[in-house]
Amino acid sequence: MTQTHSWHTESVRFSLLGVTDGAKISWQSITGKEAESMTNRPAQQLIIEEGPFGEGRLVVTSQPGRIDITLSAMPVDPFTPPSLGAFEEIAQSFERRLSSLKMPTAARLAFGATLNMYPGNLETSNALFRQLVPQVQIDSSISDLIFQFNRPKKYPKISGLVMNRLTKWSQLAFQTVQYQNNMTMNPVSKPVLQLELDFNSHPESKLPSSSAYGPLVAAFFIEAREIVAGGEIG
């Protein structure tokens, strides 16, 4: 039987690790606009800029040794899981913004994304999980599963850099409980398959100069698209 389920993007992140203290990327340099809000904590050398971007919220966090650029979906209502939309479209837009940035020098680069699939019922969820993770034989009576593995990959054309490619597959339930007059009303449980991507340059891999980060940024997104496309059932 052909399935028509697809992945919904909950969040996507790009990080620079091991940057010089004081290095930052501004919210405006990504969006071309002023951030809606900014939190500055000089004692911690922490700067957080955020604001609406597309269908989600973009947060740029600069702290000693690390910069994170995160786009997250915003809840629409309590009974609907948040989603930025199809990963292919979100990834293209996010990558395009990153590619135009002037980035500070970093020791490592990292990429992350969280995606969800809603099978409709537990039986379908069980079947889809076993299709998505065929490497493991799992008894059909088992549910609430989490499986994570790393497949490092070497890039001879990018200074021989090695990328860690961690993928975490989970079979979960999205549960919503509504309270009214101190009483529980209409609890809802929805089966969810979740895919978490966490790619990063290997600690022993030397990055090219910051002006040449482009091919590595592209490599992160290519790997992510291939895994998501391979994991889509349809």
N, C-alpha and C positions, 0 to 999 in steps of 0.2 A: 504494500500500500504506500502510495506517495504522500509524504508529509509536506506541509506548507509553512512550517514554523521557521522563524528567522530571529536573529539576534537584535536586541535593542540596546543602545549605548547608554549606560548609566554615568560613566565618567571616562575621561581620557587625561593623561598627565605626561609632561615632559620635565625631566630634572637634570640639573647640572650639579655634580658632586665634586667636592674638593676644590671649590673656587676660592679665590683670594678673599679674605675678610673685607667687607665693604663693597664687593661686587654685587651688582643688581641688574635686573631687567625690569623696566617700567611697564606698567599696564598700558600706558599711552603708546609705547613703541609697538605694541602688539595690535591694538585696536584703532589707533589714531585719534582716540578720544581720552578725556580725563576720566579717571576712575571714580566710581560712585562714592567710595569711601576708602580711607587709608588709616591703618593703625601703625603707629611708630613707637617702638619701645627701645629707646637708646641704650638702656642698661643691658638689654639682651641682644642688642644690635639686630633687632627684628623689625622688618617692614612688611606689612600685608596690604596689598592693594586689591580691590575687588569691585565687581559691578556686573550688570547683565550683559550677556553676549550671545546673540542668536537666541536659541531656545533654552539656554542654560545660564550658569553663573561662572564667570572667569575669575580665578583667584591667583595672584602672583605673590609668592612668599619668598622673601630674601632673608636669610639668616647666616650666621657664620659657617662658612664651608659649603653652603647649599642654597640652590634656587629651585623652586618648584612652580611650574605653570600648570594649573589644573582647571579643566572645564567640567562642571558637574551639572547633571539634570536637576531641575527644580520640581518639587511635587506640585501636581495640578489639583488633586483632591486626595483625601485620606485613603480612598479605596483603589486608586490607580498608581501602580509603581511608576516612579519618574523615569523619563526617557528623553535623550537628546535626539533620537531618531536612528536611522540606519547607519551602521558603522562606516560604510564606504564613503558616504557623503560627509559625515563628521570628520573622519580621518583626513580627507582631502582638504577640507577647510582649515583644520588645525595645522596640518603639515605646511600648507601654503603660508600661513601666518608665521610659523617658526622659521621657514626658509628665508624670510625677508629680514630676520632679526640679526643684529650685530651682537654676537654672544661673547661673554667673557671666557677666558681660558679656564678649563676644568680638568680635573684628573680623570673623571669618568662621566659618561652620559647615561641616562636611563629613560625608559618609556614604560608607561603603564596604562591599562584600560580595564574597565569592568563592564561586562556585557551580560544581558539576561535574555532568556528564552522562556516563553510561557506555554507549556505543552497542553494545558487544559485539564488533564486529569493525571492521577498517579500512575496508572497503567502506561499511558503514553510517555510520561516522564521517564519511567524505568527503561522503556524500550529505546528512547532517544539517547539516554545517557550511555547505554551499552553500545550504541552505534557510534557515538562521538568519541568514546574511549575504548576502542576495540582491543587495545593492548592488554587489558585486564579482564580475566574471567570472573564474573560476579554472579553469585546465586540470585535467581529471580525474586526470591523472597526478601532480599535486602534492599533497604531504602536509606535516605539521608546519607548520601555518599560524598566523600571528598577525595580527590586524587590529584596529586601535584608531581610534576617532574621537570627536569631541566635538560634541554638539548643544546649544548654549546655549538656554535658555528663559527668557523674561521673565514675571514674576508681577505684573501690575498691582495685584492686591488685597493684595500683601505688599510695600508700599512701593516697587513697581516693581522689585523685586529681580531680578537675573539669576542663574540657576543654571547652572553648567557641568555637563554630563552626559556624562562620559566612560565609554565602554564598550569593553572589550577582550575580543575573542573569540579563543580559541586552540584549536587541534587538537593534542593532546599524547598522550603515552603514560605511564601510571602503571607504573613498573618496580620490581619487588621482587626482591632477590637474597638468598637464604639461604646462610649459611656454616656449615659443620660440619666440624670437624677440618681447618681451613685449606683446605677444598675448597668450590667453588661448587655448591650444590644447588638444583635446581628453580627456575631463574630464571623469573619471570612478568612478562609485559608486557600491559597492559590499555589499549585506546584510551580517551582521555578528551577530552571537549569541556569547555572551561572558559570561564566568563563572569565577568569582574571589573568591578564597578561602582565608579566613583569620582565622586561628585557633590560639588560645593562651591559656596558662594556666591562670585560674581565679586569679585575684589579691589576693584573700584571701586563695588560695591553696598554701600550702608549698611544695616546690619541694624537692625531695630526694637529696642526695649529688651528686655532679657533676659526680662522678665516676659511678653513677647509672642512668644517663640520658638516657641510651640506650632504655629501654622499652617505655619511653615517646616519644623519637624521632620516634620509630617504630609506636607508636599509632597515631602520626600526619599523617604519610604516609599511614597507613592502612585506616584511615578515609577519606583521600583525594582520594585514589584509589577507595573506595567503592562509594563515591559520583560521581566521574567521570565515573566509570563503569555503575552506575545506570542512569547516564545522557546521556550515548552514545546511539544513536538511530541506530539500525542495526539488 
